[in-house]
Amino acid sequence: MTASIVDSAIASRMSTRAFTSKAVSRATIEALLQDAAQLADGGATWPWAAHVLQGERCASLCKKVCEAHDAARADPSLLAHYREEYDYYPAKWVSPYIERRRENGWGLYGLLGIGKADKDKMHAQHHRNYLFFDAPVGLIFTMHRSLGYNNLPHYGRFLQNVMVEARIHGLHTCPQAAWNDFAKIILPHIGADIDELLVCGMALGYADEKATVNSFHTPRLPVAEFTRWMD
Ligand SMILES: Cc1cc2nc3c(=O)[nH]c(=O)nc-3n(C[C@H](O)[C@H](O)[C@H](O)COP(=O)(O)O)c2cc1C
């Protein structure tokens, strides 16, 4: 087995926040989802359910959620109604995680020329989530509620596989928890059963290589910073 294809797929995966309009064939999407599902799953429940949105169904979802996002900015109390279904972030941020998060966020905004006081620009950048960053394919991932949050780690490995498989097919992705805030709009739109939990969204397509935002690369910790050798 050669490690090079997998290595380069993992190494070249990045959260891509600008896409071209080039379409992705159904056969390609099917192939990458099938290959992504080839993973170890402790409970063998295969908890994932993928909803593939393209064309009008995708555009109409984006329109609804963009309108809700704008409305929530004008009246933040609306967010309580749309509230995400599970806690995606810690209830309390502590060091060093908060510093890492801030470094990443301000790094991206800095590259885009968005300063700390630029609330309009911040809103506009966040808003791009709800257009799937112009990707031709929007994926919404759900899970049956009965499986419980302990299935989310299995789910996360599936999502990573989807992103790596996308690279093998020449595609890029952006996983998106931003959609979770609007589950109440999204679930009926995709015809999801009331028992489905919205896990996250994901943009899928061909990267716009010229877009400044795609030159942002998040640094990673060196091994020595997250490893203790016990010998
Ligand atoms: C489950 C999940 C949800 C995410 N949600 C968003 C999102 O809503 N919007 C966004 O721009 N990036 C989102 N990201 C991307 C992260 O910010 C990104 O993975 C991290 O900063 C590391 O950068 P990289 O993916 O380019 O290596 C998400 C990532 C994951 C794994």
Ligand as a Chemical Component Dictionary entry (heavy atoms), coordinates in Angstrom:
data_LIG
# 
_chem_comp.id                   LIG 
_chem_comp.type                 NON-POLYMER 
_chem_comp.pdbx_formal_charge   0 
_chem_comp.three_letter_code    LIG 
# 
loop_
_chem_comp_atom.comp_id 
_chem_comp_atom.atom_id 
_chem_comp_atom.alt_atom_id 
_chem_comp_atom.type_symbol 
_chem_comp_atom.charge 
_chem_comp_atom.model_Cartn_x 
_chem_comp_atom.model_Cartn_y 
_chem_comp_atom.model_Cartn_z 
_chem_comp_atom.pdbx_ordinal 
LIG C1  C1  C 0 -17.606 20.086 12.830 1  
LIG C2  C2  C 0 -16.977 21.339 12.293 2  
LIG C3  C3  C 0 -17.740 22.487 12.168 3  
LIG C4  C4  C 0 -17.186 23.655 11.618 4  
LIG N1  N1  N 0 -17.986 24.745 11.400 5  
LIG C5  C5  C 0 -17.516 25.791 10.673 6  
LIG C6  C6  C 0 -18.397 26.825 10.242 7  
LIG O1  O1  O 0 -19.592 26.844 10.555 8  
LIG N2  N2  N 0 -17.894 27.803 9.464  9  
LIG C7  C7  C 0 -16.564 27.835 9.097  10 
LIG O2  O2  O 0 -16.175 28.758 8.368  11 
LIG N3  N3  N 0 -15.706 26.871 9.497  12 
LIG C8  C8  C 0 -16.157 25.835 10.250 13 
LIG N4  N4  N 0 -15.316 24.808 10.614 14 
LIG C9  C9  C 0 -13.924 24.827 10.179 15 
LIG C10 C10 C 0 -12.932 25.047 11.316 16 
LIG O3  O3  O 0 -12.891 26.394 11.640 17 
LIG C11 C11 C 0 -11.581 24.523 10.817 18 
LIG O4  O4  O 0 -11.661 23.142 10.617 19 
LIG C12 C12 C 0 -10.419 24.798 11.739 20 
LIG O5  O5  O 0 -10.244 26.177 11.899 21 
LIG C13 C13 C 0 -9.131  24.176 11.177 22 
LIG O6  O6  O 0 -8.862  24.677 9.892  23 
LIG P1  P1  P 0 -8.758  23.721 8.607  24 
LIG O7  O7  O 0 -10.032 22.936 8.520  25 
LIG O8  O8  O 0 -8.598  24.659 7.446  26 
LIG O9  O9  O 0 -7.585  22.814 8.798  27 
LIG C14 C14 C 0 -15.823 23.665 11.224 28 
LIG C15 C15 C 0 -15.053 22.512 11.415 29 
LIG C16 C16 C 0 -15.621 21.366 11.922 30 
LIG C17 C17 C 0 -14.769 20.111 12.041 31 
# 
loop_
_chem_comp_bond.comp_id 
_chem_comp_bond.atom_id_1 
_chem_comp_bond.atom_id_2 
_chem_comp_bond.value_order 
_chem_comp_bond.pdbx_ordinal 
LIG C1  C2  SING 1  
LIG C2  C3  SING 2  
LIG C2  C16 DOUB 3  
LIG C3  C4  DOUB 4  
LIG C4  N1  SING 5  
LIG C4  C14 SING 6  
LIG N1  C5  DOUB 7  
LIG C5  C6  SING 8  
LIG C5  C8  SING 9  
LIG C6  O1  DOUB 10 
LIG C6  N2  SING 11 
LIG N2  C7  SING 12 
LIG C7  O2  DOUB 13 
LIG C7  N3  SING 14 
LIG N3  C8  DOUB 15 
LIG C8  N4  SING 16 
LIG N4  C9  SING 17 
LIG N4  C14 SING 18 
LIG C9  C10 SING 19 
LIG C10 O3  SING 20 
LIG C10 C11 SING 21 
LIG C11 O4  SING 22 
LIG C11 C12 SING 23 
LIG C12 O5  SING 24 
LIG C12 C13 SING 25 
LIG C13 O6  SING 26 
LIG O6  P1  SING 27 
LIG P1  O7  DOUB 28 
LIG P1  O8  SING 29 
LIG P1  O9  SING 30 
LIG C14 C15 DOUB 31 
LIG C15 C16 SING 32 
LIG C16 C17 SING 33 
# 
